Amino acid sequence: MSFYRMFITAVAACGIATSVFAADTSDTQNVNGNNGAQQVVDTQSTQGTEQKVDINKASKKELMAVKGLNAAKVKAIISYRKKHGDFKSLDDLKEVKGFNKLNDDQLKSIQDQLTIG
């Protein structure tokens, strides 16, 4: 039992130390007036979230990362690809089993995260 307590304590200490040092770094940049470096980091993190998934080449794991898709829908997309070939348009999602039950807003939200390569 003591091993687990020590392990949890060590993990908690790392988490606290990380947040403390991260706060120190941003304070130093603000004091020095070097906000440019911070803006570059923010831009890069924003670009990472906007990256679209290619519906014709994506693996199961990549499709699972799309918000709004669950395991059943991902399986249906992959089955549709195998049976009918590549998607010609994102509107072809309406033909995939289970997607006809989605309202337009839900479908649009999913389509916004996908692309055709």
C-alpha positions in Angstrom: 0.0 0.0 0.0 2.8 2.4 0.7 4.2 2.0 -2.8 1.0 3.3 -4.3 0.9 6.3 -1.9 4.5 7.2 -2.9 3.6 6.8 -6.5 0.6 9.0 -6.3 2.5 11.6 -4.3 5.3 11.6 -6.9 2.8 12.0 -9.8 1.0 14.8 -8.0 4.4 16.6 -7.3 5.3 16.4 -11.0 1.9 17.9 -12.0 2.3 20.7 -9.5 5.9 21.4 -10.4 5.0 21.5 -14.1 2.2 24.1 -13.6 4.5 26.2 -11.4 7.4 26.2 -13.9 5.0 26.9 -16.8 3.6 29.9 -14.9 7.1 31.2 -14.2 8.1 31.0 -17.9 5.0 33.0 -19.0 5.6 35.6 -16.3 9.2 36.0 -17.4 8.2 36.5 -21.0 5.6 39.1 -20.0 8.1 41.0 -17.8 10.7 41.1 -20.6 8.0 42.2 -23.1 8.6 39.1 -25.3 5.0 38.3 -26.1 5.9 37.3 -29.7 7.2 33.9 -28.6 4.0 33.2 -26.7 1.9 34.2 -29.7 3.8 31.8 -31.9 3.0 28.9 -29.5 -0.6 29.9 -29.4 -0.8 29.9 -33.2 0.8 26.5 -33.5 -1.6 25.0 -31.0 -4.6 26.5 -32.8 -3.4 25.0 -36.2 -3.1 21.6 -34.6 -6.8 21.6 -33.7 -7.9 22.7 -37.1 -6.2 19.9 -39.0 -8.7 17.9 -41.0 -8.9 14.1 -41.3 -8.9 12.6 -44.8 -12.0 10.5 -44.9 -10.6 8.3 -47.7 -7.2 7.5 -46.1 -7.8 7.8 -42.3 -7.4 4.8 -40.1 -9.9 3.8 -37.5 -7.9 5.5 -34.8 -7.7 8.8 -36.8 -11.5 8.7 -37.4 -12.2 8.1 -33.8 -10.4 11.4 -33.0 -13.2 13.3 -34.9 -15.7 14.8 -32.5 -19.2 13.4 -33.2 -17.9 10.0 -34.5 -18.3 6.9 -32.3 -17.0 3.4 -32.9 -20.1 2.3 -34.8 -20.0 5.3 -37.2 -16.3 4.8 -37.8 -16.9 1.2 -38.6 -19.7 2.1 -41.0 -17.4 4.6 -42.8 -14.7 2.1 -43.2 -17.2 -0.5 -44.5 -18.7 2.0 -46.9 -15.2 2.8 -48.2 -14.5 -0.9 -48.8 -17.8 -1.6 -50.5 -18.2 1.6 -52.6 -14.6 2.9 -52.9 -13.4 6.4 -52.0 -15.8 9.2 -51.0 -16.3 11.6 -53.9 -17.8 14.3 -51.7 -18.5 14.8 -48.0 -22.2 14.7 -48.8 -21.7 11.0 -49.5 -21.7 10.6 -45.7 -25.5 10.8 -45.9 -25.4 7.4 -47.6 -23.4 5.8 -44.8 -25.4 3.6 -42.3 -26.3 5.7 -39.2 -25.6 9.1 -40.7 -29.2 9.6 -42.0 -30.3 9.9 -38.4 -28.1 12.9 -37.7 -29.6 16.4 -38.0 -28.0 18.9 -40.4 -26.0 20.7 -37.6 -24.5 17.4 -36.4 -23.6 16.3 -39.9 -22.1 19.7 -40.7 -20.0 19.6 -37.5 -18.5 16.2 -38.5 -18.0 17.3 -42.1 -16.1 20.4 -40.9 -13.5 18.1 -39.4 -13.1 16.0 -42.5 -11.6 16.4 -45.9 -11.3 14.4 -49.1 -7.7 13.9 -50.3 
